[in-house]
Amino acid sequence: MRVAALYDVHGNLPALEAALAEVDEEGVDLVLSGGDLLLGPEPSECLELLRERDATFIRGNCDRDVASGAGSEDPWGDRIRWTHGRLSEEQLAFVRAWPESASIDVNELGHVLFCHGSPRSDEEIITAITPPKRLDPMLDGVRERVVVCGHTHVQFDRRLGDRRLVNAGSVGLPYEGEAGIASWALLGPDVELRRAHYDAELAVEALETTGYPDGDGAVRGFLLRPSSAEEATAHFEGLSDPSL
């Protein structure tokens, strides 16, 4: 089994199409959507494109929020409610049924655990520099030696003892210091961190044509002026450990 892991699409259809064009060239056996597929300007289109390919879906924290339709009274809450309203009741029911993780037998890698944040929480943060003292409780009871996550939108491939921790990156809003890339991971027989290229202006255009709430310009900024991997990693580690 060769698996294409596509995480954190965030409703960015042009980026998803670019990643899938590369996936098609690789002849993979399974496409896995690793969570946070929906929160963005074209959620229904992204969902149906992956359903057409019989993808395996796991849930991200934003998918959970979108499925409930509840959000705080701030710009991100507005985006959650808007995205909820763009999905049919059938689609929402489908999203609510997604599991938090999936264990898949991958060529040469054995059983690989795919989760969104960490194996125990779709909101928990794992970065390339998360110290073992915080990682160990997250991995307690996990039998798989390879764990693939997302959530932070930063790719990495990290060894920790006899474990391998991989972040597939983000298809739709990667923090890699470059606009117009769609990050994903190919697993089997090894792990390859991949980056497709697309026109980021198409994603910005989708913000405007769909009416996706972006009055504060945050999403436009993420698309056109993304943080570097180093900046994002330091930010997320600071959230996890306020002493840093």
VEXDREN-2710 file (C-alpha; in Angstrom, 1 decimal):
% VEXDREN-2710
k/r/px/py/pz
1/MET/0.0/0.0/0.0
2/ARG/1.3/3.4/-1.0
3/VAL/-0.4/6.4/0.6
4/ALA/-0.7/10.0/-0.3
5/ALA/-1.3/12.0/2.9
6/LEU/-3.0/15.3/2.2
7/TYR/-3.5/17.4/5.4
8/ASP/-4.9/20.9/6.2
9/VAL/-6.4/21.7/2.8
10/HIS/-8.6/24.4/4.4
11/GLY/-10.9/24.7/1.4
12/ASN/-8.2/25.7/-1.0
13/LEU/-9.3/24.0/-4.2
14/PRO/-6.5/25.2/-6.5
15/ALA/-3.9/23.9/-4.1
16/LEU/-5.7/20.6/-3.7
17/GLU/-6.0/20.1/-7.4
18/ALA/-2.2/20.8/-7.8
19/ALA/-1.4/18.2/-5.1
20/LEU/-3.7/15.6/-6.6
21/ALA/-2.1/16.1/-10.1
22/GLU/1.2/15.0/-8.5
23/VAL/-0.6/12.2/-6.6
24/ASP/-2.0/10.9/-9.9
25/GLU/1.5/10.7/-11.4
26/GLU/2.6/8.5/-8.5
27/GLY/-0.1/5.8/-8.8
28/VAL/-0.8/5.6/-5.1
29/ASP/-3.2/3.0/-3.7
30/LEU/-4.9/5.3/-1.2
31/VAL/-5.4/9.0/-0.7
32/LEU/-5.8/10.0/3.0
33/SER/-7.3/13.3/4.1
34/GLY/-5.6/14.1/7.4
35/GLY/-8.0/16.6/8.8
36/ASP/-8.9/20.3/8.5
37/LEU/-10.1/19.8/5.0
38/LEU/-13.1/22.1/5.1
39/LEU/-12.4/25.5/6.8
40/GLY/-11.9/27.7/3.7
41/PRO/-13.5/29.2/0.7
42/GLU/-14.4/26.1/-1.3
43/PRO/-15.2/23.4/1.3
44/SER/-17.9/21.5/-0.6
45/GLU/-15.8/21.3/-3.8
46/CYS/-12.7/20.0/-1.9
47/LEU/-14.8/17.4/0.0
48/GLU/-16.5/16.1/-3.2
49/LEU/-13.2/16.0/-5.1
50/LEU/-11.8/13.6/-2.5
51/ARG/-14.9/11.6/-2.2
52/GLU/-14.8/11.0/-5.9
53/ARG/-11.4/9.4/-5.3
54/ASP/-12.7/7.2/-2.5
55/ALA/-10.3/8.9/0.0
56/THR/-10.0/7.8/3.6
57/PHE/-10.8/10.7/5.9
58/ILE/-9.8/11.5/9.5
59/ARG/-11.0/14.4/11.5
60/GLY/-9.2/17.6/12.4
61/ASN/-10.2/20.2/15.0
62/CYS/-11.5/22.6/12.4
63/ASP/-13.6/19.8/10.8
64/ARG/-15.1/19.2/14.2
65/ASP/-15.9/22.9/14.6
66/VAL/-17.4/23.2/11.1
67/ALA/-19.6/20.1/11.6
68/SER/-21.1/21.6/14.8
69/GLY/-21.5/25.1/13.2
70/ALA/-20.5/26.7/16.5
71/GLY/-17.7/29.2/16.8
72/SER/-16.5/32.1/18.9
73/GLU/-17.5/35.7/18.2
74/ASP/-14.4/36.6/16.3
75/PRO/-13.3/36.3/12.6
76/TRP/-12.5/32.6/12.9
77/GLY/-15.9/32.0/14.4
78/ASP/-17.4/33.8/11.4
79/ARG/-15.4/31.6/9.1
80/ILE/-16.5/28.4/10.8
81/ARG/-20.2/29.3/10.6
82/TRP/-19.9/30.4/7.0
83/THR/-18.2/27.1/6.1
84/HIS/-20.9/25.1/7.9
85/GLY/-23.5/26.9/5.8
86/ARG/-21.8/25.9/2.6
87/LEU/-22.3/22.2/3.3
88/SER/-25.4/20.1/2.9
89/GLU/-26.9/18.1/5.7
90/GLU/-25.7/14.9/4.0
91/GLN/-22.1/16.3/3.8
92/LEU/-22.2/17.4/7.5
93/ALA/-23.4/14.0/8.6
94/PHE/-20.6/12.4/6.6
95/VAL/-18.0/14.7/8.3
96/ARG/-19.3/13.9/11.8
97/ALA/-18.7/10.2/11.2
98/TRP/-14.9/10.7/10.5
99/PRO/-12.7/8.9/13.0
100/GLU/-9.9/10.7/14.9
101/SER/-7.2/8.5/13.5
102/ALA/-6.5/5.6/11.1
103/SER/-3.9/2.8/11.2
104/ILE/-2.9/1.7/7.7
105/ASP/-0.4/-1.0/6.6
106/VAL/2.1/0.8/4.3
107/ASN/4.7/-0.8/2.1
108/GLU/8.0/-1.3/4.0
109/LEU/6.9/0.9/6.8
110/GLY/4.4/-1.4/8.5
111/HIS/1.3/-0.1/10.2
112/VAL/1.4/3.7/10.2
113/LEU/-0.8/5.8/12.5
114/PHE/-2.4/8.8/10.9
115/CYS/-3.8/11.4/13.2
116/HIS/-4.3/15.2/13.0
117/GLY/-2.7/16.8/16.1
118/SER/-1.4/14.0/18.2
119/PRO/-2.5/10.4/18.8
120/ARG/-4.5/11.6/21.8
121/SER/-6.0/14.9/20.6
122/ASP/-6.8/16.6/17.3
123/GLU/-5.7/19.9/18.9
124/GLU/-2.4/18.8/20.5
125/ILE/0.8/20.2/18.9
126/ILE/3.8/18.2/17.7
127/THR/6.6/20.1/16.0
128/ALA/10.1/19.2/14.8
129/ILE/11.5/20.3/18.2
130/THR/8.9/19.2/20.7
131/PRO/11.0/17.8/23.6
132/PRO/10.7/14.1/24.5
133/LYS/9.3/14.9/27.9
134/ARG/6.2/16.3/26.2
135/LEU/6.1/13.8/23.4
136/ASP/6.2/10.7/25.5
137/PRO/2.8/11.1/27.1
138/MET/1.3/11.8/23.7
139/LEU/2.7/8.6/22.3
140/ASP/1.9/6.4/25.3
141/GLY/0.2/3.2/24.2
142/VAL/0.8/3.8/20.5
143/ARG/2.0/0.6/18.9
144/GLU/2.8/2.0/15.4
145/ARG/6.5/3.0/14.9
146/VAL/5.6/5.6/12.3
147/VAL/3.1/8.4/13.2
148/VAL/1.9/11.0/10.7
149/CYS/0.3/14.2/11.9
150/GLY/-0.5/17.7/10.7
151/HIS/-2.2/20.6/12.4
152/THR/0.9/23.0/12.5
153/HIS/1.2/23.3/8.7
154/VAL/4.9/22.6/8.8
155/GLN/6.5/19.6/7.2
156/PHE/9.1/17.5/9.1
157/ASP/10.4/13.9/9.3
158/ARG/11.9/13.2/12.7
159/ARG/13.4/10.2/14.4
160/LEU/12.8/9.7/18.1
161/GLY/14.4/6.5/19.3
162/ASP/12.7/3.7/17.4
163/ARG/9.9/6.0/16.3
164/ARG/9.5/8.1/13.2
165/LEU/7.3/11.2/13.5
166/VAL/6.2/12.8/10.3
167/ASN/4.2/16.0/9.6
168/ALA/2.8/15.9/6.1
169/GLY/2.5/19.7/6.0
170/SER/-0.4/21.7/4.7
171/VAL/-1.9/21.5/1.2
172/GLY/-3.8/24.8/1.5
173/LEU/-2.0/27.0/4.0
174/PRO/1.6/25.8/4.4
175/TYR/4.0/27.7/6.7
176/GLU/7.1/27.2/4.6
177/GLY/8.0/30.8/3.7
178/GLU/6.9/30.5/0.1
179/ALA/3.6/31.3/-1.6
180/GLY/2.0/29.0/-4.1
181/ILE/3.1/25.6/-2.7
182/ALA/0.9/22.7/-1.6
183/SER/2.7/20.4/0.8
184/TRP/1.9/16.7/1.1
185/ALA/3.6/13.4/2.0
186/LEU/4.0/10.2/0.0
187/LEU/4.4/7.0/2.2
188/GLY/5.6/3.7/0.9
189/PRO/8.2/2.3/0.7
190/ASP/9.8/5.3/2.5
191/VAL/8.6/8.7/3.5
192/GLU/8.8/11.6/0.9
193/LEU/7.9/15.1/1.8
194/ARG/6.5/16.7/-1.4
195/ARG/5.6/20.1/-2.6
196/ALA/3.4/20.9/-5.5
197/HIS/3.2/24.3/-7.0
198/TYR/0.1/26.4/-8.0
199/ASP/-0.9/30.0/-8.6
200/ALA/-1.7/31.4/-5.1
201/GLU/-3.6/34.3/-6.8
202/LEU/-6.3/31.7/-7.7
203/ALA/-6.8/31.0/-4.1
204/VAL/-7.0/34.7/-3.3
205/GLU/-9.6/35.1/-6.1
206/ALA/-11.6/32.3/-4.5
207/LEU/-11.7/34.2/-1.2
208/GLU/-13.3/37.1/-3.1
209/THR/-15.7/35.3/-5.4
210/THR/-17.1/33.0/-2.7
211/GLY/-17.5/35.7/-0.1
212/TYR/-15.4/33.8/2.5
213/PRO/-15.1/36.0/5.5
214/ASP/-11.6/37.6/5.5
215/GLY/-12.2/41.1/6.7
216/ASP/-9.1/41.0/8.8
217/GLY/-7.0/39.8/5.8
218/ALA/-5.6/36.9/7.8
219/VAL/-6.2/34.2/5.2
220/ARG/-5.0/36.4/2.3
221/GLY/-1.8/37.0/4.3
222/PHE/-1.3/33.3/5.0
223/LEU/-1.7/32.6/1.2
224/LEU/0.6/35.4/-0.1
225/ARG/3.0/36.0/2.8
226/PRO/3.3/32.7/4.7
227/SER/5.5/32.4/7.8
228/SER/8.7/30.4/7.5
229/ALA/8.9/26.9/9.0
230/GLU/11.2/28.2/11.7
231/GLU/8.9/31.1/12.7
232/ALA/5.9/28.8/12.8
233/THR/7.6/26.1/14.8
234/ALA/8.8/28.6/17.4
235/HIS/5.3/30.1/17.6
236/PHE/3.7/26.7/18.1
237/GLU/6.2/25.6/20.6
238/GLY/5.6/28.8/22.5
239/LEU/1.9/28.0/22.6
240/SER/2.6/24.5/24.0
241/ASP/5.3/25.7/26.5
242/PRO/4.7/29.3/27.6
243/SER/8.1/29.2/29.4
244/LEU/9.9/29.4/26.0
END
